[in-house]
Amino acid sequence: MMVCIASIFPGVSPVKINIIGGGPAGLFFAYLMARENRAHQIHVHERDPENATYGWGVVFSDVALNFVRDIAPELYSAMTEGQVVFNDMAVVHRNTRVRLANNTFHRMARIDLLKALHRHCRQVGVHLHFNDRRDNPADFADSDLIVAADGANSAIRARLAEHFQPELDERPNWLAWYGTTQKFQALSLIFRQVPEGLAIAHTYQYSPTHSTFLVEVDPETFRAAGLASKSEAESLAWCEQVFAKDLEGHRLLSNNSQWFRYTIVKNRHWYYRNIVLLGDALRTGHPSVGSGTRLAMQDAIALFESACEYPHDVPAMLADFVARRQPGSDRLQLAAIKSTEWYENLGPKLSLEPVEFAYDYLTRSGRVTHADVRQRDPELAAAYEKLHPEAAASLPKS
Ligand SMILES: Cc1cc2nc3c(=O)[nH]c(=O)nc-3n(C[C@H](O)[C@H](O)[C@H](O)COP(=O)(O)OP(=O)(O)OC[C@H]3O[C@@H](n4cnc5c(N)ncnc54)[C@H](O)[C@@H]3O)c2cc1C
């Protein structure tokens, strides 16, 4: 576990930190800092009430959750207690389900993650302020450090845009987050071709009773189905009808589930003076790779480690944060962009056999080779090699 210099030398003076945004990024950073030195004055300002949340579940790969375990085993225990873990994924294409083995994802309700973070923050003396919208860093002129963890539409980033130089890339596909009581144990990607076009569901069970059900449609389908002019209830009914076979009589559940387009966020500069961007405010992934919460929490760990390295030199701390975090963050974001593009350009792939289609999905980022597929999922590799014997021939001789 990382230990801060400040806690080794308790005589070092505490710092004052204001964090705008009480999502996973802001709360986890607040917790790590306060746990190390309770004399730090750490305030988190969250615009929403305490128990408000959007979205349903969140997913973490094994690797992602191990980051939390290594630095905060007590939070890891709280996050994994009673958690739903299944090993498989499934791709449904042309009404055929292809299993993708050995893809472990830990899932939990976003609200439970936030509650665990609130509890841990309070235990170490973090001041949590709810119903407290802030968009002006000047409110915190006496802070040593200001953290803008206010999400993908960050108001702080917008206010200081000339310094951060954000690049906002709104993608063409439309998305709506629903929940359902149908239990999709395998994290499932369901492709349904309908008269209006193509609808995709990204779905997984995250609690004993519920699954997240994210629906994605391309602009042509969105137009042909008239989704722009449908009410929330009418859109939900359209999605229920498209995925009726998969839902097997279960309803979709709405939580202010409006259609939205996903924006990929990048920033040329990650900090300005003593103000640093964190989580979605800094850079977004994409829901199709389920990495937003992971990226946010890894940012928090990296900033904490930089604070440990340079406890009383904020410019050095922030420069270290960028050096420490940018390569991994860029790599994951690139994978997320490739994944996004795969979903946006499915037209020519729809004629593929279900096994070929599932294989194409698995290798979409360019980071998974045929040798990897063979190792992780020999059954899928064998089914693919039946259709494409050249794939086996291309393997390096052992
Ligand atoms: C509609 C939607 C649904 C999502 N659902 C899921 C899901 O089900 N599963 C999943 O894995 N990922 C989901 N994501 C992505 C995921 O939530 C993010 O990637 C992740 O939460 C990033 O963490 P964060 O702390 O950086 O930002 P957020 O979690 O967005 O937290 C930012 C916080 O800042 C607060 N805030 C914003 N502006 C201000 C302000 N001016 N003053 C004070 N507070 C402010 C917000 O209320 C919010 O609590 C969803 C994203 C969206 C847009």
The ligand as an SDF file (V2000), in Angstrom:
LIG
                    3D

 53 58  0  0  0  0  0  0  0  0999 V2000
  -26.1320    9.3780  -18.4200 C   0  0  0  0  0  0  0  0  0  0  0  0
  -24.9270    8.5720  -18.0330 C   0  0  0  0  0  0  0  0  0  0  0  0
  -25.1020    7.3380  -17.4160 C   0  0  0  0  0  0  0  0  0  0  0  0
  -23.9850    6.5560  -17.0510 C   0  0  0  0  0  0  0  0  0  0  0  0
  -24.1990    5.3360  -16.5000 N   0  0  0  0  0  0  0  0  0  0  0  0
  -23.1360    4.5120  -16.3100 C   0  0  0  0  0  0  0  0  0  0  0  0
  -23.3410    3.1780  -15.8820 C   0  0  0  0  0  0  0  0  0  0  0  0
  -24.4700    2.7280  -15.6620 O   0  0  0  0  0  0  0  0  0  0  0  0
  -22.2290    2.4070  -15.7530 N   0  0  0  0  0  0  0  0  0  0  0  0
  -20.9460    2.8790  -15.9620 C   0  0  0  0  0  0  0  0  0  0  0  0
  -19.9560    2.1480  -15.7940 O   0  0  0  0  0  0  0  0  0  0  0  0
  -20.7450    4.1290  -16.3410 N   0  0  0  0  0  0  0  0  0  0  0  0
  -21.7870    4.9450  -16.5440 C   0  0  0  0  0  0  0  0  0  0  0  0
  -21.5630    6.1910  -17.0020 N   0  0  0  0  0  0  0  0  0  0  0  0
  -20.1740    6.6820  -17.1010 C   0  0  0  0  0  0  0  0  0  0  0  0
  -19.5920    6.9170  -15.6990 C   0  0  0  0  0  0  0  0  0  0  0  0
  -20.5990    7.4510  -14.8830 O   0  0  0  0  0  0  0  0  0  0  0  0
  -18.3900    7.8730  -15.6740 C   0  0  0  0  0  0  0  0  0  0  0  0
  -17.4250    7.4890  -16.6000 O   0  0  0  0  0  0  0  0  0  0  0  0
  -17.7320    7.9150  -14.2830 C   0  0  0  0  0  0  0  0  0  0  0  0
  -18.7090    8.0650  -13.3050 O   0  0  0  0  0  0  0  0  0  0  0  0
  -16.7260    9.0640  -14.1920 C   0  0  0  0  0  0  0  0  0  0  0  0
  -16.5330    9.4600  -12.8420 O   0  0  0  0  0  0  0  0  0  0  0  0
  -16.3080   11.0010  -12.4780 P   0  0  0  0  0  0  0  0  0  0  0  0
  -16.2200   11.0620  -11.0140 O   0  0  0  0  0  0  0  0  0  0  0  0
  -15.1900   11.5440  -13.2770 O   0  0  0  0  0  0  0  0  0  0  0  0
  -17.5850   11.7530  -13.0190 O   0  0  0  0  0  0  0  0  0  0  0  0
  -19.1800   11.6110  -12.5840 P   0  0  0  0  0  0  0  0  0  0  0  0
  -19.4100   10.2640  -12.0820 O   0  0  0  0  0  0  0  0  0  0  0  0
  -19.8860   12.1410  -13.7310 O   0  0  0  0  0  0  0  0  0  0  0  0
  -19.2380   12.6030  -11.3500 O   0  0  0  0  0  0  0  0  0  0  0  0
  -19.1980   14.0010  -11.4850 C   0  0  0  0  0  0  0  0  0  0  0  0
  -20.0080   14.5730  -10.3530 C   0  0  0  0  0  0  0  0  0  0  0  0
  -19.9030   15.9990  -10.3890 O   0  0  0  0  0  0  0  0  0  0  0  0
  -21.1600   16.5680  -10.0950 C   0  0  0  0  0  0  0  0  0  0  0  0
  -21.1610   17.9040  -10.6590 N   0  0  0  0  0  0  0  0  0  0  0  0
  -21.2330   18.2480  -11.9710 C   0  0  0  0  0  0  0  0  0  0  0  0
  -21.1750   19.5810  -12.1040 N   0  0  0  0  0  0  0  0  0  0  0  0
  -21.0520   20.0870  -10.8470 C   0  0  0  0  0  0  0  0  0  0  0  0
  -20.9290   21.4150  -10.3300 C   0  0  0  0  0  0  0  0  0  0  0  0
  -20.9330   22.4860  -11.1440 N   0  0  0  0  0  0  0  0  0  0  0  0
  -20.8200   21.5790   -8.9970 N   0  0  0  0  0  0  0  0  0  0  0  0
  -20.8160   20.4960   -8.1540 C   0  0  0  0  0  0  0  0  0  0  0  0
  -20.9320   19.2200   -8.6010 N   0  0  0  0  0  0  0  0  0  0  0  0
  -21.0400   19.0230   -9.9250 C   0  0  0  0  0  0  0  0  0  0  0  0
  -22.1530   15.5980  -10.7140 C   0  0  0  0  0  0  0  0  0  0  0  0
  -23.4160   15.7030  -10.1230 O   0  0  0  0  0  0  0  0  0  0  0  0
  -21.5010   14.2460  -10.4580 C   0  0  0  0  0  0  0  0  0  0  0  0
  -21.9190   13.6900   -9.2300 O   0  0  0  0  0  0  0  0  0  0  0  0
  -22.6580    7.0160  -17.3190 C   0  0  0  0  0  0  0  0  0  0  0  0
  -22.5020    8.2580  -17.9200 C   0  0  0  0  0  0  0  0  0  0  0  0
  -23.6120    9.0330  -18.2860 C   0  0  0  0  0  0  0  0  0  0  0  0
  -23.4000   10.3660  -18.9410 C   0  0  0  0  0  0  0  0  0  0  0  0
  1  2  1  0
  2  3  1  0
  2 52  2  0
  3  4  2  0
  4  5  1  0
  4 50  1  0
  5  6  2  0
  6  7  1  0
  6 13  1  0
  7  8  2  0
  7  9  1  0
  9 10  1  0
 10 11  2  0
 10 12  1  0
 12 13  2  0
 13 14  1  0
 14 15  1  0
 14 50  1  0
 15 16  1  0
 16 17  1  0
 16 18  1  0
 18 19  1  0
 18 20  1  0
 20 21  1  0
 20 22  1  0
 22 23  1  0
 23 24  1  0
 24 25  2  0
 24 26  1  0
 24 27  1  0
 27 28  1  0
 28 29  2  0
 28 30  1  0
 28 31  1  0
 31 32  1  0
 32 33  1  0
 33 34  1  0
 33 48  1  0
 34 35  1  0
 35 36  1  0
 35 46  1  0
 36 37  1  0
 36 45  1  0
 37 38  2  0
 38 39  1  0
 39 40  1  0
 39 45  2  0
 40 41  1  0
 40 42  2  0
 42 43  1  0
 43 44  2  0
 44 45  1  0
 46 47  1  0
 46 48  1  0
 48 49  1  0
 50 51  2  0
 51 52  1  0
 52 53  1  0
M  END
$$$$
